[in-house]
Amino acid sequence: MNGTLPMERAQWAAALDSVGGSTLAWLTRTMQQNGVIASFGNAGGVELHTTVLPFILRGVRLIGIDSAATAMPLRQEIWRKLANELLPQQLDLLSHTVPFEQLPEIFPKLLHGESRGRTVIKIAD
């Protein structure tokens, strides 16, 4: 566990994890009682270093999503729902667009945690 606590302050009722590795391990430690994690990526690594404590003491559930084997009609239906009825009402509060030329000005804010939501980089018109 590399000096990390087996359990931390409970923060999340549910989580979608596209990273895996140490991020997924951290999620298991910070889930609320009966929390659920849907894991579908491994960009941060394929190993999971954790303990059984979140699973036993908080009833955390870890569900693997095999998106590669999902049939195309179902994928298209999910994307349609995400683009329509599941689209957040205030999407502009979740992200902001920055022209490519302004990247040098944005990097320090990103590195110091002074930016909220997603930053979308506009490459060209």
C-alpha positions as CSV (number, residue, x, y, z in Angstrom):
1,M,0.0,0.0,0.0
2,N,3.1,2.3,0.0
3,G,2.2,4.1,3.2
4,T,-1.4,4.9,2.2
5,L,-4.3,4.4,4.5
6,P,-6.5,1.4,3.8
7,M,-9.6,3.6,4.3
8,E,-10.0,7.4,3.9
9,R,-12.8,9.9,4.4
10,A,-15.9,8.7,2.5
11,Q,-16.7,11.1,-0.3
12,W,-18.4,9.4,-3.2
13,A,-21.6,7.5,-3.6
14,A,-20.6,6.3,-7.1
15,A,-17.7,6.7,-9.5
16,L,-16.9,6.1,-13.2
17,D,-13.2,5.2,-13.5
18,S,-11.5,5.4,-16.9
19,V,-8.0,5.5,-15.4
20,G,-7.4,2.4,-13.3
21,G,-4.2,1.9,-11.3
22,S,-3.6,4.2,-8.3
23,T,-6.7,6.3,-9.1
24,L,-8.9,3.3,-8.9
25,A,-7.2,2.2,-5.6
26,W,-7.8,5.7,-4.2
27,L,-11.5,5.5,-5.3
28,T,-12.0,2.3,-3.4
29,R,-10.6,3.9,-0.2
30,T,-12.9,7.0,-0.5
31,M,-16.3,5.5,-1.4
32,Q,-19.3,6.0,0.8
33,Q,-21.2,3.1,2.4
34,N,-22.5,0.8,-0.4
35,G,-20.8,2.8,-3.1
36,V,-20.3,1.6,-6.6
37,I,-17.4,2.0,-8.9
38,A,-17.8,1.2,-12.6
39,S,-14.3,0.7,-14.1
40,F,-13.7,0.8,-17.8
41,G,-10.2,2.0,-18.5
42,N,-6.5,1.3,-17.6
43,A,-4.6,4.4,-18.8
44,G,-3.1,4.7,-15.2
45,G,-2.2,1.0,-15.1
46,V,-3.6,-2.4,-14.9
47,E,-2.6,-3.3,-11.3
48,L,-4.9,-2.6,-8.4
49,H,-3.1,-2.2,-5.0
50,T,-5.8,-2.0,-2.3
51,T,-7.1,-3.9,0.7
52,V,-10.4,-5.8,1.2
53,L,-11.5,-3.2,3.9
54,P,-13.5,-0.9,1.7
55,F,-15.3,-4.0,0.3
56,I,-16.0,-5.5,3.7
57,L,-16.5,-2.5,6.0
58,R,-18.3,-0.2,3.5
59,G,-19.8,-2.7,1.1
60,V,-18.1,-1.0,-1.9
61,R,-18.8,-2.7,-5.2
62,L,-16.4,-2.7,-8.1
63,I,-18.0,-3.4,-11.5
64,G,-15.9,-3.9,-14.6
65,I,-17.3,-2.6,-17.9
66,D,-16.1,-4.4,-21.1
67,S,-16.9,-1.6,-23.5
68,A,-14.9,-3.2,-26.3
69,A,-17.3,-6.1,-26.6
70,T,-20.4,-3.9,-26.5
71,A,-22.5,-4.2,-29.7
72,M,-22.6,-1.2,-32.0
73,P,-26.4,-0.6,-31.8
74,L,-26.2,-0.4,-28.0
75,R,-23.2,2.0,-28.2
76,Q,-25.1,4.2,-30.6
77,E,-28.1,4.3,-28.3
78,I,-25.9,5.2,-25.3
79,W,-24.2,8.0,-27.2
80,R,-27.6,9.3,-28.4
81,K,-28.9,9.4,-24.8
82,L,-25.7,11.1,-23.6
83,A,-26.1,13.7,-26.4
84,N,-29.8,14.4,-25.7
85,E,-31.7,13.6,-22.5
86,L,-28.7,12.9,-20.3
87,L,-26.8,16.0,-21.5
88,P,-26.2,18.2,-18.4
89,Q,-28.4,21.3,-18.3
90,Q,-25.5,23.6,-17.5
91,L,-22.7,22.2,-19.6
92,D,-21.1,25.6,-19.8
93,L,-20.4,25.4,-16.1
94,L,-18.5,22.1,-16.5
95,S,-16.1,23.2,-19.3
96,H,-14.6,26.2,-21.1
97,T,-12.9,26.6,-24.4
98,V,-9.5,28.1,-24.8
99,P,-7.8,29.0,-28.2
100,F,-4.6,27.1,-28.9
101,E,-2.6,30.3,-28.8
102,Q,-3.6,30.9,-25.1
103,L,-2.1,27.6,-23.9
104,P,1.0,29.2,-22.3
105,E,-1.3,31.4,-20.2
106,I,-3.5,28.5,-19.1
107,F,-0.8,25.9,-18.1
108,P,0.1,27.6,-14.8
109,K,-3.6,27.7,-13.7
110,L,-4.0,24.0,-14.6
111,L,-0.8,23.0,-12.8
112,H,-1.8,25.0,-9.6
113,G,-5.3,23.6,-9.5
114,E,-6.8,27.0,-10.2
115,S,-9.1,25.8,-13.0
116,R,-12.5,24.1,-12.6
117,G,-14.1,21.6,-14.9
118,R,-12.7,20.6,-18.3
119,T,-10.6,22.8,-20.5
120,V,-11.2,22.2,-24.2
121,I,-8.5,23.4,-26.5
122,K,-9.7,24.9,-29.8
123,I,-7.1,24.0,-32.4
124,A,-8.6,25.8,-35.4
125,D,-11.8,27.5,-36.6
